[in-house]
Amino acid sequence: MIKAPAHPSRSAIVIGGGPAGLMAAEVLAQAGVRVDLYDAMPSVGRKFLLAGVGGMNITHSEAKAAFLSRYGERQEAIARLLADFDADALCQWIHGLGIDTFVGTSGRVFPTDMKAAPLLRAWLKRLRELGVQVHTRHRWLGWSADGALRLATPGGEISVRADATLLALGGGSWARLGSDGAWTAQLQGRGIEVAPLQPSNCGFEVTGWSALLREKFAGAPLKNVSLRLDDEPPRLGEFVLTESGVEGSLVYALSAAIRQRINQQGRATVHLDLLPQSPLAKVQAALSKPRGSHSMAKHLHRQVGIDGVKAALLRELAPKDCFDEPARLAAALKALPLALVRPRPLDEAISSAGGVPFEALDARLMCTQLPGLFCAGEMLDWEAPTGGYLLTACFASGRAAGLGMLDWLQHPERRMG
């Protein structure tokens, strides 16, 4: 462990105590910079801890090219961040905190105890040893007329200054954990472009389920299915029916493309394959068998294993007359059209798209409009599906911003670079 000098000559302020802010604080403090970190909540890492409730999925072990593809239109910008701190480097960093990791059957990487709290405790201990001063219940309000940073505290408003400042304020989801997106107006007021915040890794609504489907099957999972949007390859997985539509990992994986299609056309139609392991011809042959005195529900169950929520959704979405024609019924089972009309509200989303575009920042993640101000984490304009990709890029962007701040502080001759 690199210990900070007793009398650092430079100072930095980090606003936001999530993974990006904490990582930047570590980079700065290890280099001898005096760091004050401010967070609006009573403790730091609130959203990080929530992400670990169901098992702390820290990153993913898949190959680099596949990993980068998860960042969609922003994969080139994220690749620059991950060049120095990729999934392997993140795992090594976690091991340095005394936390072991393992790779699950899905390729996702977890701490051995599956929990976020021990990791965060070990990290905060390291930061305290480095001299980082953490100030909770300090909410950033913007700038005063003379350029100082304004902070609301339990004792009243204060103003602070430093040689460099990092904003790592999160996106616009989970406002109760501190990511309320209120910073967008402050940055726009200073001439910094901000792309509108939109829900990502979110559920979507339909025009309206029938009362029967809502009452009997809201909350029911659809497992071993696939979803496809347009001519894209289908994705296998599972999702859940809700009272207003659909949500879950399979839907989240397509959320960026679905949201973009809704923005463009007012709705997005995905095609649901209820039997992805069975070829169309095999399904049609099974359904063409005589059903005798058996009901259609019994026939579907006996021949292709369709019952419960899958049978209910088939009845909900397929044309009624297709049940009399095995070929059409088989086609419906393999490509059931599901029209989605809007995403669920931003505050319900796991993460958000939009934010400060990379085009508004230099290579150090410094705002070109406000020299000395850096941005990192989810408040940047990128998105990724769940599976460890979100956290990996947040960690990497925090590290990149911390290194950028060091360059700004240590090399005045390059400040216009």
Protein Blocks (a to p, Z undefined) as FASTA:
>chain_A
ZZddfbdcbdcddedjbfklmmmmmmmmmnopacddddfbfbehklmmmmmmnopafbdc
bdfklmmmmnmmmlmmmmmmmmmocfklmmmmmmmnopacdddfkopacdfklpaklmmm
mmmmmmmmnopacdehiacebjafkopacdddfkbpcddddfbdcddebjaehklnopno
lmmmmmmmnopacdddddehiadddfbdcfklmmmmgoiacehiaddehjbccdeddddd
dfklcgdjklmmmmmmmmmmmmmnopacddddfblmbcfklmmmmmmpcekjacfklmmm
mmnopahjllmmmmmmmcfklmmpmklmmmmmmocccddfbdcdfklpmbdeedjdfklp
cfkopafklghiacehjlbccdddehhjmmmmmmmmmmmmmmmmmmmmmmmmlmmZZ
